Amino acid sequence: MIVTQKLQENFDNNRKEYPSDRLDYLISLWINPQFAEQCEFMFNDIRANIREVVAVMPKINEENDKILILEWKATWKVIDITKKAANDRIYGWIKKRA
């Protein structure tokens, strides 16, 4: 099927805009705020309504979980580096004597 300009306009006119509701909905579901804003920009581009957002929520949650895992890994890496630095400051003199 070829999408003509008239068909596209009819499709776009039948959609209702809910710009603030979508972002509030994503943030209320504990989605990463920066990721929620990026999703909101994407939904604005395709003029998606709330029903369409709800339809893709499993995929959004999956991607959000990936982001959270990466953030936790980065946090633990910083904690490990900090602990190592603190241990070197505290116990470094013992290592030098040995």
C-alpha positions as a Markdown table, in Angstrom:
| # | Residue | x | y | z |
|---|---|---|---|---|
| 1 | Met | 0.0 | 0.0 | 0.0 |
| 2 | Ile | 1.3 | 3.4 | -1.0 |
| 3 | Val | 0.8 | 6.2 | 1.6 |
| 4 | Thr | -0.4 | 9.3 | -0.2 |
| 5 | Gln | -0.2 | 12.8 | 1.2 |
| 6 | Lys | -4.0 | 12.8 | 1.7 |
| 7 | Leu | -4.0 | 9.5 | 3.5 |
| 8 | Gln | -1.1 | 10.7 | 5.8 |
| 9 | Glu | -3.0 | 13.9 | 6.6 |
| 10 | Asn | -6.2 | 12.0 | 7.4 |
| 11 | Phe | -4.2 | 9.7 | 9.7 |
| 12 | Asp | -2.5 | 12.6 | 11.4 |
| 13 | Asn | -5.7 | 14.5 | 11.9 |
| 14 | Asn | -7.4 | 11.6 | 13.6 |
| 15 | Arg | -4.7 | 11.5 | 16.2 |
| 16 | Lys | -5.0 | 13.5 | 19.4 |
| 17 | Glu | -2.0 | 15.2 | 21.0 |
| 18 | Tyr | -1.2 | 14.6 | 24.6 |
| 19 | Pro | 2.3 | 16.1 | 25.0 |
| 20 | Ser | 2.5 | 16.5 | 28.7 |
| 21 | Asp | 0.6 | 13.4 | 29.6 |
| 22 | Arg | 3.0 | 11.1 | 27.8 |
| 23 | Leu | 6.1 | 12.4 | 29.7 |
| 24 | Asp | 4.3 | 12.4 | 33.0 |
| 25 | Tyr | 3.1 | 8.9 | 32.4 |
| 26 | Leu | 6.7 | 7.7 | 31.6 |
| 27 | Ile | 8.2 | 9.4 | 34.6 |
| 28 | Ser | 5.4 | 8.0 | 36.9 |
| 29 | Leu | 6.5 | 4.5 | 35.9 |
| 30 | Trp | 10.0 | 5.2 | 37.2 |
| 31 | Ile | 11.6 | 5.4 | 33.8 |
| 32 | Asn | 15.0 | 7.1 | 33.7 |
| 33 | Pro | 14.1 | 10.9 | 33.2 |
| 34 | Gln | 16.6 | 11.4 | 30.4 |
| 35 | Phe | 15.4 | 8.3 | 28.6 |
| 36 | Ala | 11.8 | 9.4 | 29.2 |
| 37 | Glu | 12.6 | 12.8 | 27.5 |
| 38 | Gln | 14.2 | 11.0 | 24.5 |
| 39 | Cys | 11.1 | 8.8 | 24.2 |
| 40 | Glu | 8.9 | 11.9 | 24.4 |
| 41 | Phe | 10.8 | 13.5 | 21.5 |
| 42 | Met | 10.3 | 10.3 | 19.5 |
| 43 | Phe | 6.6 | 10.2 | 20.3 |
| 44 | Asn | 6.2 | 13.8 | 19.3 |
| 45 | Asp | 7.8 | 13.1 | 16.0 |
| 46 | Ile | 5.5 | 10.3 | 15.2 |
| 47 | Arg | 2.5 | 12.0 | 16.9 |
| 48 | Ala | 1.8 | 9.0 | 19.1 |
| 49 | Asn | -1.0 | 9.0 | 21.6 |
| 50 | Ile | -1.1 | 7.4 | 25.1 |
| 51 | Arg | -2.6 | 4.2 | 23.8 |
| 52 | Glu | 0.4 | 3.8 | 21.4 |
| 53 | Val | 2.8 | 4.5 | 24.2 |
| 54 | Val | 1.2 | 1.9 | 26.4 |
| 55 | Ala | 1.4 | -0.6 | 23.6 |
| 56 | Val | 5.2 | -0.3 | 23.5 |
| 57 | Met | 5.7 | -0.1 | 27.3 |
| 58 | Pro | 7.2 | -3.7 | 27.5 |
| 59 | Lys | 10.0 | -2.6 | 25.1 |
| 60 | Ile | 10.5 | 0.7 | 26.9 |
| 61 | Asn | 10.8 | -1.1 | 30.3 |
| 62 | Glu | 13.3 | -3.5 | 28.8 |
| 63 | Glu | 15.5 | -0.7 | 27.5 |
| 64 | Asn | 15.1 | 1.2 | 30.8 |
| 65 | Asp | 16.3 | -1.9 | 32.6 |
| 66 | Lys | 19.4 | -2.0 | 30.4 |
| 67 | Ile | 20.1 | 1.6 | 31.3 |
| 68 | Leu | 19.7 | 0.9 | 35.0 |
| 69 | Ile | 22.1 | -2.0 | 34.8 |
| 70 | Leu | 24.7 | 0.1 | 33.1 |
| 71 | Glu | 24.3 | 2.9 | 35.7 |
| 72 | Trp | 24.7 | 0.4 | 38.5 |
| 73 | Lys | 27.8 | -1.1 | 36.9 |
| 74 | Ala | 29.3 | 2.3 | 36.6 |
| 75 | Thr | 28.4 | 3.2 | 40.2 |
| 76 | Trp | 30.0 | 0.0 | 41.5 |
| 77 | Lys | 33.1 | 0.6 | 39.4 |
| 78 | Val | 33.5 | 4.0 | 41.0 |
| 79 | Ile | 33.0 | 2.5 | 44.5 |
| 80 | Asp | 35.6 | -0.2 | 43.9 |
| 81 | Ile | 38.1 | 2.4 | 42.6 |
| 82 | Thr | 37.4 | 4.6 | 45.7 |
| 83 | Lys | 37.9 | 1.6 | 48.1 |
| 84 | Lys | 41.1 | 0.7 | 46.4 |
| 85 | Ala | 42.4 | 4.2 | 46.7 |
| 86 | Ala | 41.4 | 4.4 | 50.3 |
| 87 | Asn | 43.1 | 1.1 | 51.1 |
| 88 | Asp | 46.3 | 2.2 | 49.4 |
| 89 | Arg | 46.4 | 5.3 | 51.5 |
| 90 | Ile | 45.7 | 3.4 | 54.7 |
| 91 | Tyr | 47.7 | 0.3 | 54.2 |
| 92 | Gly | 50.2 | 1.5 | 51.6 |
| 93 | Trp | 53.0 | 1.7 | 54.2 |
| 94 | Ile | 52.5 | -1.9 | 55.1 |
| 95 | Lys | 53.0 | -2.9 | 51.4 |
| 96 | Lys | 56.2 | -0.8 | 51.2 |
| 97 | Arg | 57.7 | -2.5 | 54.2 |
| 98 | Ala | 57.0 | -6.0 | 52.9 |
